[in-house]
Amino acid sequence: MSKPFLGVGVGFPINLDTKGDFQIAEYEESVRQSIVIILGTAKGERAMRPDFGCSIYDLVFEPNSPATAGKVSQAIQEALLFFEPRIDVIDVRVQSPIPEQMLVNIDYQV
């Protein structure tokens, strides 16, 4: 089944294929890469788009607590809702396997 509504674009990170052309990301891969770009961009980082990105970087030095995990989950859900209309976020789970780390799992549907 063709999925042109999901889009086609230059892959991220930008690489060249064997012919010297930009590598292309298609359909589900385009969506996945978009999510990585959104969550990997701090608000205010993108020129001319100060609202683009995710506010999780504002939480880097917060204590690793259930309250912070809730803020991380909320920030991710808000960023994806606003900047990635091709998906529905089903669930965002934030876990702390060790005190210095948070592990985030995102379930979404295209």
C-alpha positions as protocol buffer text, in pm:
chain_id: "A"
residue {
  index: 1
  type: MET
  ca { x: 0 y: 0 z: 0 }
}
residue {
  index: 2
  type: SER
  ca { x: 136 y: 341 z: -93 }
}
residue {
  index: 3
  type: LYS
  ca { x: 173 y: 590 z: 191 }
}
residue {
  index: 4
  type: PRO
  ca { x: 252 y: 922 z: 21 }
}
residue {
  index: 5
  type: PHE
  ca { x: 59 y: 1115 z: 288 }
}
residue {
  index: 6
  type: LEU
  ca { x: 344 y: 1034 z: 529 }
}
residue {
  index: 7
  type: GLY
  ca { x: 588 y: 1225 z: 316 }
}
residue {
  index: 8
  type: VAL
  ca { x: 931 y: 1193 z: 166 }
}
residue {
  index: 9
  type: GLY
  ca { x: 1226 y: 1413 z: 246 }
}
residue {
  index: 10
  type: VAL
  ca { x: 1599 y: 1444 z: 295 }
}
residue {
  index: 11
  type: GLY
  ca { x: 1714 y: 1194 z: 555 }
}
residue {
  index: 12
  type: PHE
  ca { x: 1848 y: 1293 z: 893 }
}
residue {
  index: 13
  type: PRO
  ca { x: 2132 y: 1314 z: 957 }
}
residue {
  index: 14
  type: ILE
  ca { x: 2210 y: 1437 z: 608 }
}
residue {
  index: 15
  type: ASN
  ca { x: 2413 y: 1180 z: 414 }
}
residue {
  index: 16
  type: LEU
  ca { x: 2488 y: 1106 z: 51 }
}
residue {
  index: 17
  type: ASP
  ca { x: 2406 y: 779 z: -122 }
}
residue {
  index: 18
  type: THR
  ca { x: 2641 y: 591 z: -354 }
}
residue {
  index: 19
  type: LYS
  ca { x: 2543 y: 815 z: -648 }
}
residue {
  index: 20
  type: GLY
  ca { x: 2617 y: 1134 z: -455 }
}
residue {
  index: 21
  type: ASP
  ca { x: 2252 y: 1224 z: -402 }
}
residue {
  index: 22
  type: PHE
  ca { x: 2101 y: 1305 z: -65 }
}
residue {
  index: 23
  type: GLN
  ca { x: 1969 y: 1000 z: 114 }
}
residue {
  index: 24
  type: ILE
  ca { x: 1592 y: 1008 z: 132 }
}
residue {
  index: 25
  type: ALA
  ca { x: 1364 y: 917 z: 422 }
}
residue {
  index: 26
  type: GLU
  ca { x: 1025 y: 786 z: 317 }
}
residue {
  index: 27
  type: TYR
  ca { x: 696 y: 730 z: 494 }
}
residue {
  index: 28
  type: GLU
  ca { x: 733 y: 579 z: 845 }
}
residue {
  index: 29
  type: GLU
  ca { x: 1106 y: 652 z: 847 }
}
residue {
  index: 30
  type: SER
  ca { x: 1032 y: 1016 z: 765 }
}
residue {
  index: 31
  type: VAL
  ca { x: 796 y: 1030 z: 1064 }
}
residue {
  index: 32
  type: ARG
  ca { x: 1051 y: 862 z: 1294 }
}
residue {
  index: 33
  type: GLN
  ca { x: 1323 y: 1105 z: 1189 }
}
residue {
  index: 34
  type: SER
  ca { x: 1088 y: 1399 z: 1241 }
}
residue {
  index: 35
  type: ILE
  ca { x: 1027 y: 1283 z: 1599 }
}
residue {
  index: 36
  type: VAL
  ca { x: 1403 y: 1263 z: 1659 }
}
residue {
  index: 37
  type: ILE
  ca { x: 1447 y: 1617 z: 1522 }
}
residue {
  index: 38
  type: ILE
  ca { x: 1163 y: 1760 z: 1731 }
}
residue {
  index: 39
  type: LEU
  ca { x: 1281 y: 1600 z: 2056 }
}
residue {
  index: 40
  type: GLY
  ca { x: 1646 y: 1674 z: 1978 }
}
residue {
  index: 41
  type: THR
  ca { x: 1585 y: 2046 z: 1937 }
}
residue {
  index: 42
  type: ALA
  ca { x: 1565 y: 2274 z: 2240 }
}
residue {
  index: 43
  type: LYS
  ca { x: 1306 y: 2549 z: 2225 }
}
residue {
  index: 44
  type: GLY
  ca { x: 1473 y: 2867 z: 2102 }
}
residue {
  index: 45
  type: GLU
  ca { x: 1749 y: 2676 z: 1922 }
}
residue {
  index: 46
  type: ARG
  ca { x: 1606 y: 2691 z: 1569 }
}
residue {
  index: 47
  type: ALA
  ca { x: 1659 y: 3019 z: 1384 }
}
residue {
  index: 48
  type: MET
  ca { x: 1335 y: 3197 z: 1294 }
}
residue {
  index: 49
  type: ARG
  ca { x: 1130 y: 2932 z: 1481 }
}
residue {
  index: 50
  type: PRO
  ca { x: 1186 y: 3000 z: 1854 }
}
residue {
  index: 51
  type: ASP
  ca { x: 884 y: 2790 z: 1950 }
}
residue {
  index: 52
  type: PHE
  ca { x: 1006 y: 2478 z: 1763 }
}
residue {
  index: 53
  type: GLY
  ca { x: 1138 y: 2188 z: 1965 }
}
residue {
  index: 54
  type: CYS
  ca { x: 1084 y: 2032 z: 2304 }
}
residue {
  index: 55
  type: SER
  ca { x: 1125 y: 2183 z: 2650 }
}
residue {
  index: 56
  type: ILE
  ca { x: 1286 y: 1871 z: 2800 }
}
residue {
  index: 57
  type: TYR
  ca { x: 1621 y: 2052 z: 2793 }
}
residue {
  index: 58
  type: ASP
  ca { x: 1486 y: 2293 z: 3055 }
}
residue {
  index: 59
  type: LEU
  ca { x: 1466 y: 1993 z: 3290 }
}
residue {
  index: 60
  type: VAL
  ca { x: 1822 y: 1860 z: 3257 }
}
residue {
  index: 61
  type: PHE
  ca { x: 1933 y: 1980 z: 3600 }
}
residue {
  index: 62
  type: GLU
  ca { x: 1608 y: 1901 z: 3781 }
}
residue {
  index: 63
  type: PRO
  ca { x: 1613 y: 1619 z: 4038 }
}
residue {
  index: 64
  type: ASN
  ca { x: 1543 y: 1275 z: 3896 }
}
residue {
  index: 65
  type: SER
  ca { x: 1204 y: 1232 z: 4059 }
}
residue {
  index: 66
  type: PRO
  ca { x: 853 y: 1119 z: 3966 }
}
residue {
  index: 67
  type: ALA
  ca { x: 754 y: 1487 z: 3938 }
}
residue {
  index: 68
  type: THR
  ca { x: 1032 y: 1553 z: 3686 }
}
residue {
  index: 69
  type: ALA
  ca { x: 940 y: 1234 z: 3497 }
}
residue {
  index: 70
  type: GLY
  ca { x: 587 y: 1370 z: 3468 }
}
residue {
  index: 71
  type: LYS
  ca { x: 717 y: 1700 z: 3334 }
}
residue {
  index: 72
  type: VAL
  ca { x: 933 y: 1516 z: 3078 }
}
residue {
  index: 73
  type: SER
  ca { x: 636 y: 1309 z: 2964 }
}
residue {
  index: 74
  type: GLN
  ca { x: 417 y: 1617 z: 2934 }
}
residue {
  index: 75
  type: ALA
  ca { x: 683 y: 1814 z: 2742 }
}
residue {
  index: 76
  type: ILE
  ca { x: 727 y: 1530 z: 2493 }
}
residue {
  index: 77
  type: GLN
  ca { x: 353 y: 1487 z: 2441 }
}
residue {
  index: 78
  type: GLU
  ca { x: 303 y: 1861 z: 2388 }
}
residue {
  index: 79
  type: ALA
  ca { x: 592 y: 1891 z: 2140 }
}
residue {
  index: 80
  type: LEU
  ca { x: 476 y: 1594 z: 1934 }
}
residue {
  index: 81
  type: LEU
  ca { x: 114 y: 1707 z: 1939 }
}
residue {
  index: 82
  type: PHE
  ca { x: 209 y: 2051 z: 1813 }
}
residue {
  index: 83
  type: PHE
  ca { x: 486 y: 1968 z: 1563 }
}
residue {
  index: 84
  type: GLU
  ca { x: 410 y: 1618 z: 1431 }
}
residue {
  index: 85
  type: PRO
  ca { x: 50 y: 1604 z: 1306 }
}
residue {
  index: 86
  type: ARG
  ca { x: 102 y: 1270 z: 1128 }
}
residue {
  index: 87
  type: ILE
  ca { x: 97 y: 1075 z: 1455 }
}
residue {
  index: 88
  type: ASP
  ca { x: -123 y: 1013 z: 1755 }
}
residue {
  index: 89
  type: VAL
  ca { x: 79 y: 970 z: 2073 }
}
residue {
  index: 90
  type: ILE
  ca { x: -57 y: 666 z: 2258 }
}
residue {
  index: 91
  type: ASP
  ca { x: 174 y: 668 z: 2561 }
}
residue {
  index: 92
  type: VAL
  ca { x: 495 y: 823 z: 2691 }
}
residue {
  index: 93
  type: ARG
  ca { x: 665 y: 621 z: 2964 }
}
residue {
  index: 94
  type: VAL
  ca { x: 954 y: 766 z: 3161 }
}
residue {
  index: 95
  type: GLN
  ca { x: 1162 y: 531 z: 3376 }
}
residue {
  index: 96
  type: SER
  ca { x: 1477 y: 576 z: 3583 }
}
residue {
  index: 97
  type: PRO
  ca { x: 1683 y: 257 z: 3564 }
}
residue {
  index: 98
  type: ILE
  ca { x: 1964 y: 434 z: 3750 }
}
residue {
  index: 99
  type: PRO
  ca { x: 1952 y: 761 z: 3947 }
}
residue {
  index: 100
  type: GLU
  ca { x: 2149 y: 956 z: 3684 }
}
residue {
  index: 101
  type: GLN
  ca { x: 1933 y: 858 z: 3388 }
}
residue {
  index: 102
  type: MET
  ca { x: 1581 y: 871 z: 3251 }
}
residue {
  index: 103
  type: LEU
  ca { x: 1469 y: 629 z: 2982 }
}
residue {
  index: 104
  type: VAL
  ca { x: 1177 y: 742 z: 2765 }
}
residue {
  index: 105
  type: ASN
  ca { x: 960 y: 511 z: 2555 }
}
residue {
  index: 106
  type: ILE
  ca { x: 708 y: 664 z: 2317 }
}
residue {
  index: 107
  type: ASP
  ca { x: 423 y: 464 z: 2168 }
}
residue {
  index: 108
  type: TYR
  ca { x: 258 y: 633 z: 1873 }
}
residue {
  index: 109
  type: GLN
  ca { x: 35 y: 549 z: 1582 }
}
residue {
  index: 110
  type: VAL
  ca { x: 68 y: 686 z: 1231 }
}
